[in-house]
């Protein structure tokens, strides 16, 4: 799952660069907040005209994103910096939003699996000893 997640994030970055290069450079696409923003605003015209900073910040805050106002500011600033619509932007933006949503769902699944693994290690009689050794962790 982690390998596939890495591939998905790479595909997301590649597509986003072809639609909204400033946004790809401004965000860390491995975190929940930026992924949510990209899933809703994948085109610069959408961020500039349809949304605006305040509305995007409210939408992100409603979804529990930490630092929503700052993130919304970066998204809108990147949108304002991009003056031209790139070729096939609408179709690519749809794909960007879909892949960002897939990355979020997979991230949740990976987090749930890691939590379950932590429970199993803690329940094992030797679990505390294993976790105390350098280089050993839940995944090991």
GROMACS elastic network, one bead per residue, 0.5 to 0.9 nm:
[ bonds ]
;  ai    aj funct       b0    kb
    1     4     6  0.51369   500
    1     5     6  0.60187   500
    1     6     6  0.86400   500
    1   106     6  0.76148   500
    1   109     6  0.88412   500
    1   110     6  0.72524   500
    2     6     6  0.62383   500
    2     7     6  0.87232   500
    2   106     6  0.86562   500
    2   107     6  0.87493   500
    2   110     6  0.75408   500
    3     6     6  0.51198   500
    3     7     6  0.64291   500
    3     8     6  0.87294   500
    4     7     6  0.50239   500
    4     8     6  0.61581   500
    4     9     6  0.86760   500
    5     9     6  0.61999   500
    5    10     6  0.85892   500
    5   102     6  0.88907   500
    5   103     6  0.65143   500
    5   106     6  0.69460   500
    5   107     6  0.77611   500
    6     9     6  0.52176   500
    6    10     6  0.62449   500
    6    11     6  0.87053   500
    7    10     6  0.50790   500
    7    11     6  0.62203   500
    7    12     6  0.85558   500
    8    11     6  0.50814   500
    8    12     6  0.60682   500
    8    13     6  0.86164   500
    8    99     6  0.68955   500
    8   100     6  0.83869   500
    8   102     6  0.80894   500
    8   103     6  0.66474   500
    9    13     6  0.61380   500
    9    14     6  0.85835   500
    9    29     6  0.70459   500
    9    30     6  0.73970   500
    9    99     6  0.80183   500
    9   100     6  0.79314   500
    9   103     6  0.69581   500
   10    13     6  0.51174   500
   10    14     6  0.61855   500
   10    15     6  0.86872   500
   11    14     6  0.50715   500
   11    15     6  0.61889   500
   11    16     6  0.84488   500
   11    96     6  0.86327   500
   11    99     6  0.79816   500
   12    15     6  0.52988   500
   12    16     6  0.59664   500
   12    17     6  0.85218   500
   12    29     6  0.83949   500
   12    95     6  0.83902   500
   12    96     6  0.59087   500
   12    97     6  0.87376   500
   12    99     6  0.61737   500
   12   100     6  0.68038   500
   12   103     6  0.88450   500
   13    16     6  0.50743   500
   13    17     6  0.60465   500
   13    18     6  0.87086   500
   13    21     6  0.89384   500
   13    24     6  0.64093   500
   13    29     6  0.78061   500
   13    96     6  0.85322   500
   14    17     6  0.53397   500
   14    18     6  0.66551   500
   14    24     6  0.88344   500
   15    18     6  0.52201   500
   15    19     6  0.65441   500
   15    20     6  0.84972   500
   15    92     6  0.65723   500
   15    93     6  0.79106   500
   15    95     6  0.77964   500
   15    96     6  0.62881   500
   16    19     6  0.51034   500
   16    20     6  0.54016   500
   16    21     6  0.62449   500
   16    22     6  0.89877   500
   16    23     6  0.76524   500
   16    24     6  0.60112   500
   16    38     6  0.87644   500
   16    42     6  0.73776   500
   16    43     6  0.87634   500
   16    92     6  0.78543   500
   16    93     6  0.74643   500
   16    96     6  0.63240   500
   17    20     6  0.54595   500
   17    22     6  0.76566   500
   17    23     6  0.79718   500
   17    24     6  0.59876   500
   17    25     6  0.82469   500
   18    21     6  0.63807   500
   18    86     6  0.71374   500
   18    87     6  0.82582   500
   18    88     6  0.89720   500
   18    89     6  0.77910   500
   18    92     6  0.79054   500
   19    42     6  0.75920   500
   19    43     6  0.65734   500
   19    44     6  0.82031   500
   19    85     6  0.76315   500
   19    86     6  0.58564   500
   19    87     6  0.77736   500
   19    88     6  0.79662   500
   19    89     6  0.53104   500
   19    90     6  0.83337   500
   19    92     6  0.66684   500
   19    93     6  0.66459   500
   19    96     6  0.88114   500
   20    23     6  0.56081   500
   20    24     6  0.66621   500
   20    42     6  0.70414   500
   20    43     6  0.60664   500
   20    44     6  0.62946   500
   20    78     6  0.82865   500
   20    79     6  0.77675   500
   20    82     6  0.76602   500
   20    85     6  0.85264   500
   20    86     6  0.79938   500
   20    89     6  0.83973   500
   20    93     6  0.85980   500
   21    24     6  0.51892   500
   21    25     6  0.63753   500
   21    26     6  0.87175   500
   21    78     6  0.84785   500
   21    82     6  0.82655   500
   22    25     6  0.52274   500
   22    26     6  0.61823   500
   22    27     6  0.88482   500
   22    44     6  0.89743   500
   22    75     6  0.86155   500
   22    77     6  0.88293   500
   22    78     6  0.51281   500
   22    79     6  0.72578   500
   22    81     6  0.74429   500
   22    82     6  0.70033   500
   23    27     6  0.61820   500
   23    38     6  0.84263   500
   23    42     6  0.85544   500
   23    44     6  0.83568   500
   23    74     6  0.79637   500
   23    75     6  0.62488   500
   23    76     6  0.88714   500
   23    77     6  0.87987   500
   23    78     6  0.54912   500
   23    79     6  0.72875   500
   24    27     6  0.56731   500
   24    28     6  0.78367   500
   24    29     6  0.77981   500
   25    28     6  0.80304   500
   25    78     6  0.88426   500
   26    74     6  0.68281   500
   26    75     6  0.76293   500
   26    78     6  0.72770   500
   27    30     6  0.88077   500
   27    31     6  0.88038   500
   27    34     6  0.59893   500
   27    35     6  0.86367   500
   27    71     6  0.83955   500
   27    74     6  0.81039   500
   27    75     6  0.82464   500
   28    31     6  0.62062   500
   28    33     6  0.89479   500
   28    34     6  0.64127   500
   28    35     6  0.82782   500
   29    32     6  0.78193   500
   29    33     6  0.85382   500
   29    34     6  0.57962   500
   29    35     6  0.57360   500
   29    38     6  0.85675   500
   29   100     6  0.85259   500
   30    34     6  0.77489   500
   30    35     6  0.72355   500
   30   103     6  0.84535   500
   30   104     6  0.89673   500
   30   107     6  0.88240   500
   31    34     6  0.59455   500
   31    35     6  0.63187   500
   31    36     6  0.87974   500
   31   104     6  0.86570   500
   32    35     6  0.51918   500
   32    36     6  0.61132   500
   32    37     6  0.86470   500
   32    65     6  0.73855   500
   32   104     6  0.67841   500
   32   107     6  0.85091   500
   33    36     6  0.52024   500
   33    37     6  0.62475   500
   33    38     6  0.86904   500
   33    60     6  0.72966   500
   33    63     6  0.87818   500
   33    64     6  0.84768   500
   33    65     6  0.53111   500
   33    66     6  0.72326   500
   33    67     6  0.83630   500
   33    68     6  0.74856   500
   33    71     6  0.76124   500
   34    38     6  0.61216   500
   34    39     6  0.85195   500
   34    65     6  0.89103   500
   34    71     6  0.73015   500
   34    75     6  0.89151   500
   35    38     6  0.50960   500
   35    39     6  0.60562   500
   35    40     6  0.87320   500
   35    97     6  0.87779   500
   35   100     6  0.56296   500
   35   101     6  0.74458   500
   35   103     6  0.77388   500
   35   104     6  0.68588   500
   36    39     6  0.50374   500
   36    40     6  0.64655   500
   36    41     6  0.85530   500
   36    60     6  0.74394   500
   36    63     6  0.85343   500
   36    65     6  0.85458   500
   36    97     6  0.88340   500
   36   100     6  0.72738   500
   36   101     6  0.74876   500
   36   104     6  0.77710   500
   37    40     6  0.53601   500
   37    41     6  0.58131   500
   37    42     6  0.79554   500
   37    56     6  0.79338   500
   37    59     6  0.89512   500
   37    60     6  0.72194   500
   37    71     6  0.82008   500
   37    72     6  0.78632   500
   37    75     6  0.78676   500
   38    42     6  0.51612   500
   38    43     6  0.86400   500
   38    75     6  0.88337   500
   38    96     6  0.73966   500
   38    97     6  0.62526   500
   38   100     6  0.65776   500
   38   101     6  0.88064   500
   39    42     6  0.64652   500
   39    93     6  0.89455   500
   39    94     6  0.87377   500
   39    96     6  0.69669   500
   39    98     6  0.68498   500
   39    99     6  0.79203   500
   39   100     6  0.52913   500
   39   101     6  0.60038   500
   40    46     6  0.89736   500
   40    56     6  0.89590   500
   40    97     6  0.65086   500
   41    44     6  0.74493   500
   41    45     6  0.88754   500
   41    46     6  0.61549   500
   41    47     6  0.60301   500
   41    51     6  0.85417   500
   41    56     6  0.87883   500
   41    75     6  0.84225   500
   41    93     6  0.82709   500
   41    97     6  0.76900   500
   42    45     6  0.89228   500
   42    46     6  0.74700   500
   42    47     6  0.81126   500
   42    89     6  0.89169   500
   42    90     6  0.87472   500
   42    92     6  0.85466   500
   42    93     6  0.50364   500
   42    94     6  0.74922   500
   42    96     6  0.64316   500
   42    97     6  0.62981   500
   43    46     6  0.54111   500
   43    47     6  0.67405   500
   43    48     6  0.89933   500
   43    79     6  0.78270   500
   43    85     6  0.83607   500
   43    89     6  0.70909   500
   43    90     6  0.74540   500
   43    93     6  0.60436   500
   44    47     6  0.51745   500
   44    48     6  0.62189   500
   44    49     6  0.85613   500
   44    75     6  0.85144   500
   44    76     6  0.78892   500
   44    78     6  0.75622   500
   44    80     6  0.73744   500
   44    81     6  0.89062   500
   44    82     6  0.69000   500
   44    83     6  0.85515   500
   44    84     6  0.88293   500
   44    85     6  0.77890   500
   45    48     6  0.51324   500
   45    49     6  0.58021   500
   45    50     6  0.74373   500
   45    79     6  0.69524   500
   45    80     6  0.86150   500
   45    82     6  0.89409   500
   45    85     6  0.77722   500
   46    49     6  0.55829   500
   46    50     6  0.50424   500
   46    51     6  0.63616   500
   46    52     6  0.84945   500
   46    79     6  0.84259   500
   47    50     6  0.60623   500
   47    51     6  0.51822   500
   47    52     6  0.58184   500
   47    53     6  0.78538   500
   47    56     6  0.81290   500
   47    75     6  0.72148   500
   47    76     6  0.57772   500
   47    78     6  0.89604   500
   47    79     6  0.61059   500
   47    80     6  0.83956   500
   48    51     6  0.63139   500
   48    52     6  0.56607   500
   48    53     6  0.83820   500
   48    76     6  0.63263   500
   48    77     6  0.88224   500
   48    79     6  0.60762   500
   48    80     6  0.65203   500
   49    52     6  0.66647   500
   51    54     6  0.78232   500
   51    55     6  0.56960   500
   51    56     6  0.60517   500
   51    76     6  0.87922   500
   52    55     6  0.57455   500
   52    56     6  0.62519   500
   52    57     6  0.86278   500
   52    72     6  0.82778   500
   52    73     6  0.88922   500
   52    76     6  0.66434   500
   53    56     6  0.52703   500
   53    57     6  0.60121   500
   53    58     6  0.86537   500
   53    69     6  0.75552   500
   53    72     6  0.53640   500
   53    73     6  0.58045   500
   53    74     6  0.88608   500
   53    75     6  0.79296   500
   53    76     6  0.59927   500
   53    77     6  0.88784   500
   54    57     6  0.51163   500
   54    58     6  0.62406   500
   54    59     6  0.86744   500
   54    69     6  0.75476   500
   54    72     6  0.75709   500
   54    73     6  0.85902   500
   55    58     6  0.51574   500
   55    59     6  0.62166   500
   55    60     6  0.86747   500
   55    72     6  0.86318   500
   56    59     6  0.50448   500
   56    60     6  0.61575   500
   56    61     6  0.85297   500
   56    68     6  0.81464   500
   56    69     6  0.81068   500
   56    71     6  0.89345   500
   56    72     6  0.57660   500
   56    73     6  0.88024   500
   56    75     6  0.88607   500
   56    76     6  0.88017   500
   57    60     6  0.51444   500
   57    61     6  0.60226   500
   57    62     6  0.85472   500
   57    67     6  0.87714   500
   57    68     6  0.51410   500
   57    70     6  0.80698   500
   57    71     6  0.75238   500
   57    72     6  0.52277   500
   57    73     6  0.80721   500
   58    61     6  0.50522   500
   58    62     6  0.61134   500
   58    63     6  0.87574   500
   58    68     6  0.76120   500
   58    69     6  0.79800   500
   59    62     6  0.52282   500
   59    63     6  0.66757   500
   59    68     6  0.84901   500
   60    63     6  0.51786   500
   60    64     6  0.65838   500
   60    65     6  0.54961   500
   60    66     6  0.84163   500
   60    67     6  0.88719   500
   60    68     6  0.55583   500
   60    69     6  0.82334   500
   60    71     6  0.86813   500
   60    72     6  0.79868   500
   61    64     6  0.50675   500
   61    65     6  0.53182   500
   61    66     6  0.73144   500
   61    67     6  0.81484   500
   61    68     6  0.56312   500
   61    69     6  0.80893   500
   62    65     6  0.75892   500
   64    68     6  0.83528   500
   65    68     6  0.55367   500
   66    69     6  0.86824   500
   66    71     6  0.87972   500
   67    70     6  0.54772   500
   67    71     6  0.62263   500
   67    72     6  0.86361   500
   68    71     6  0.50772   500
   68    72     6  0.59660   500
   68    73     6  0.84761   500
   69    72     6  0.50857   500
   69    73     6  0.61122   500
   69    74     6  0.87284   500
   70    73     6  0.50459   500
   70    74     6  0.63798   500
   70    75     6  0.87838   500
   71    74     6  0.51567   500
   71    75     6  0.63015   500
   71    76     6  0.87399   500
   72    75     6  0.50872   500
   72    76     6  0.61749   500
   72    77     6  0.84493   500
   73    76     6  0.52885   500
   73    77     6  0.59671   500
   73    78     6  0.85220   500
   74    77     6  0.50764   500
   74    78     6  0.61045   500
   74    79     6  0.85664   500
   75    78     6  0.52300   500
   75    79     6  0.62564   500
   75    80     6  0.87660   500
   76    80     6  0.61317   500
   76    81     6  0.85848   500
   77    80     6  0.51306   500
   77    81     6  0.62298   500
   77    82     6  0.88700   500
   78    81     6  0.51336   500
   78    82     6  0.65407   500
   79    82     6  0.53808   500
   79    83     6  0.79777   500
   80    83     6  0.69457   500
   82    85     6  0.79579   500
   85    88     6  0.86209   500
   85    89     6  0.66880   500
   86    89     6  0.55247   500
   87    90     6  0.84470   500
   87    92     6  0.89515   500
   88    91     6  0.56546   500
   88    92     6  0.61791   500
   88    93     6  0.84734   500
   89    92     6  0.51621   500
   89    93     6  0.57746   500
   89    94     6  0.85605   500
   90    93     6  0.50896   500
   90    94     6  0.63853   500
   90    95     6  0.88886   500
   91    94     6  0.52844   500
   91    95     6  0.66244   500
   91    96     6  0.88310   500
   92    95     6  0.50769   500
   92    96     6  0.61466   500
   92    97     6  0.86917   500
   93    97     6  0.61838   500
   93    98     6  0.86156   500
   94    97     6  0.52247   500
   94    98     6  0.63065   500
   94    99     6  0.87220   500
   95    98     6  0.50722   500
   95    99     6  0.61057   500
   95   100     6  0.84643   500
   96    99     6  0.52427   500
   96   100     6  0.60419   500
   96   101     6  0.85977   500
   97   100     6  0.51216   500
   97   101     6  0.62391   500
   97   102     6  0.87059   500
   98   101     6  0.51654   500
   98   102     6  0.62896   500
   98   103     6  0.87128   500
   99   103     6  0.61216   500
   99   104     6  0.86180   500
  100   103     6  0.50557   500
  100   104     6  0.62983   500
  100   105     6  0.87729   500
  101   104     6  0.50934   500
  101   105     6  0.62920   500
  101   106     6  0.86508   500
  102   105     6  0.51259   500
  102   106     6  0.61040   500
  102   107     6  0.84297   500
  103   106     6  0.51706   500
  103   107     6  0.59831   500
  103   108     6  0.86569   500
  104   107     6  0.50260   500
  104   108     6  0.63333   500
  104   109     6  0.87811   500
  105   108     6  0.52005   500
  105   109     6  0.63937   500
  105   110     6  0.87891   500
  106   110     6  0.61318   500
  106   111     6  0.85362   500
  107   110     6  0.51597   500
  107   111     6  0.61711   500
  107   112     6  0.86396   500
  108   111     6  0.51048   500
  108   112     6  0.61898   500
  108   113     6  0.86676   500
  109   112     6  0.50892   500
  109   113     6  0.61950   500
  109   114     6  0.86178   500
  110   113     6  0.50898   500
  110   114     6  0.61372   500
  110   115     6  0.86056   500
  111   114     6  0.51138   500
  111   115     6  0.61968   500
  111   116     6  0.86742   500
  112   115     6  0.51067   500
  112   116     6  0.62507   500
  112   117     6  0.86592   500
  113   116     6  0.50489   500
  113   117     6  0.61462   500
  113   118     6  0.86058   500
  114   117     6  0.50039   500
  114   118     6  0.61772   500
  114   119     6  0.86965   500
  114   138     6  0.73115   500
  114   139     6  0.76613   500
  115   118     6  0.50594   500
  115   119     6  0.63667   500
  115   120     6  0.87942   500
  115   138     6  0.89644   500
  116   119     6  0.50842   500
  116   120     6  0.63348   500
  116   121     6  0.87515   500
  117   120     6  0.50576   500
  117   121     6  0.62015   500
  117   122     6  0.85892   500
  117   138     6  0.62754   500
  117   139     6  0.75202   500
  118   121     6  0.51729   500
  118   122     6  0.61244   500
  118   123     6  0.85590   500
  118   137     6  0.88807   500
  118   138     6  0.57742   500
  118   139     6  0.86527   500
  119   122     6  0.51744   500
  119   123     6  0.61317   500
  119   124     6  0.87548   500
  120   123     6  0.51052   500
  120   124     6  0.63541   500
  120   127     6  0.83321   500
  121   124     6  0.52510   500
  121   125     6  0.83891   500
  121   126     6  0.80260   500
  121   128     6  0.78633   500
  121   130     6  0.83480   500
  121   131     6  0.82450   500
  121   138     6  0.69061   500
  122   125     6  0.76954   500
  122   126     6  0.82680   500
  122   127     6  0.51252   500
  122   128     6  0.66061   500
  122   131     6  0.87523   500
  123   126     6  0.85548   500
  123   127     6  0.68304   500
  124   128     6  0.81580   500
  125   128     6  0.75345   500
  125   129     6  0.86026   500
  126   129     6  0.54298   500
  126   130     6  0.62521   500
  126   131     6  0.87908   500
  127   130     6  0.51101   500
  127   131     6  0.61640   500
  127   132     6  0.86133   500
  128   131     6  0.52044   500
  128   132     6  0.61969   500
  128   133     6  0.89664   500
  129   132     6  0.52131   500
  129   133     6  0.66841   500
  130   133     6  0.55859   500
  130   134     6  0.88271   500
  130   136     6  0.64327   500
  130   137     6  0.74685   500
  130   138     6  0.89436   500
  131   134     6  0.79016   500
  131   135     6  0.86658   500
  131   136     6  0.58508   500
  131   137     6  0.56050   500
  131   138     6  0.74154   500
  132   135     6  0.88797   500
  132   136     6  0.74213   500
  132   137     6  0.84403   500
  133   136     6  0.55990   500
  133   137     6  0.82349   500
  134   137     6  0.83453   500
  135   140     6  0.84601   500
  136   139     6  0.79455   500
  136   140     6  0.58131   500
  137   140     6  0.53346   500
